Amino acid sequence: GFKSAIDGKMIERTKPSLSQGQVGNVQTQIENSEFGYCTEFILQLSPEKEGKKNFNEKRFVNVLENNGDSIVVVQDEDLVKVHIHTLKPGNIFNYAQQFGEFKTLKVENMQEQHSHISEITKEEQKEYALISVAVGEGVSKMFKDLRVDYIVSGGQTMNPSTEDFVEAIKKVNAKNVFIMPNNSNILMAANQASEVVEDVNCKVIPTKTIPQGMVACMMFNPDAGVEDNFNEMSEAISRIKSGQVTFAIKDTKIDGIEIKENYFMGLNGKNIISCKEDKVEATTELIETMIDEESEIITLISGEDVSEEETNKIVDYITSRFPVEIDVKNGRQPVYSYIIGVE
């Protein structure tokens, strides 16, 4: 094995395990058990630290496959996002921690969820229900005010799973359900849920941002037909521009723009417009690129890390330069200092 490695040939384990004798035949247990633990985490790789090992994605996935199912592993540079159904979440955590430290952890007992849903008395289905993904007390309330029946918690740093959406669809108990994922990374899970649920006409409005989700909800008409609603809501999201201001986690260079750790980046859609040390400056520079002669309304949603003084500076800047209406909302969302919608 040593000689092969020196010659550049890695020998993969054909039947890896967490540790010798630590777990019995876990795969057999899983096959014989309908439920386990829905386990999710984000791992910050740190091979440079003492006691940590180099990460090999193929080997990592092989180990997980031998100890669970419904596995999703996504690596983005030094971050690894993992989803797995397993009977032994503790063993998965112990194995993963060999390669770094956890940024987030989430474990849910699917047996308890199943039992809870089974105990709910079957009520008469209502005609329509809206489901939206949101994070932040203020943002969630905004969607509730727009007649959203159920909020699925999640966002950029921790995306909801297909199971989260399936559970939400069951809880709203409606014949027709519209889902607003509000993030491009969440679209797939929402679409998968809409395909697997039975006895429900579930449609996903392909919203990729919070402003798109809000404008889609505004277009919902409980007196209209399903297809008319779907077409109106889907068409509406193309009429709004979305921007976000967030902090950089490391130094890098993207599309010719120097990114510095802990500076604030302004994103117009997915394009990074600027990176500034001051969040107000980053926000106003972003807004400059979003507004044109046809713009009429700006929605400014402030996050949990901003002050009233900073928001007032941005509002003063907008009113002094553009003949538009401003709607300021306190979203209290994490990660994004400001979420901006321009119509």
C-alpha positions, 0 to 999 in steps of 0.5 A: 500500500505504501509503495503504491501510494509513493508511485501515485496509485491510491488503493481505495477500501472496498468495504470501509467502516467507521472503525473496526468493531465499532458498528455491527452490520449497520446496513442490514439494520437500515434495510430492516428499519423504516426510520432512523435519524435525518442527519445533516451537517456542514464540515470545515475541513482543516487538514493543517491542524494536528490530528486531522486527516486529508479529506478524500470525497470518494472514500468519505462517501463510501464510508457513509454508504456503508452506514446509511442511505439517502446520502448527499455530499457536496464539497465547496473548497474547504466546506463539505455539506452532508445529508444522510439517513442513519441509525447511528448519527453519533458514529457519523459525526465521530468519523467526519470530525477526523477531517475538520470541525463542524460549522452546523449540525442537525439531527431529526428523529424520523420515527417521531416525525412519522408517529406525530404525522400519523396521529394527526386526525385527517381533516378536510383538505382546503383548496390552496396552501402556500409554502415558503422557505425563509430564515429570520423572524422578520422575513418569516412574518412578511411571508405570513402576512402574504398568506403563506401557510407554512414556513420552511426554515432554511437559507444559504447556509443550511438548505432544507431537505426533501423530507422537510418539504414533504412534511410541510406539504402534509401539514398544510393539508391542501388539495393544491400547494404552491412552494416558493424555495427562494434559493437556487440551491433549494429548488431541487429538493422542493421539486423532488418533494412535489414529485413524491407526495401523493393525492396533492397537486403540488407546484414549485414556483422557481423563486431564487430570492426572497424578493422573488418569493414575496412578489410571487405570493402577492400575485396569488389569487385564491379565487383563480384556477391552479394553472392561472395562479401558477402562470401569474406567480411564475411570470411575476418573478421575472419583473423584480431584480434581487440584490444582497449584501453579505460578508466575505469569509476569505480573501480571493478574487472573483471576476476581477474584483478583489474580495477581502475577508470580513468585507461586505460584498454587493451581489446583483443576482449572482454577480458580485458588484463590489466589495467594501469595508463599509456595509453602507457603501457596499449597499449604495454601490449595489443599488446604483447598478440595480435601478434604471429609468423604469424602476418604481419601488425599492424594498430594503430588508435589513438583517440582524447585523445592521443598525437603524442609523445605517439603514437611514443612511441608505434611505437618505441616499436613495431618496436624494438620487432616485424618484422611487418609492422605498419600502423598508422592512426589518427582516432580522435575517442572518448572513445577509445585511441587506436583501434588496428588491427593485420593481 
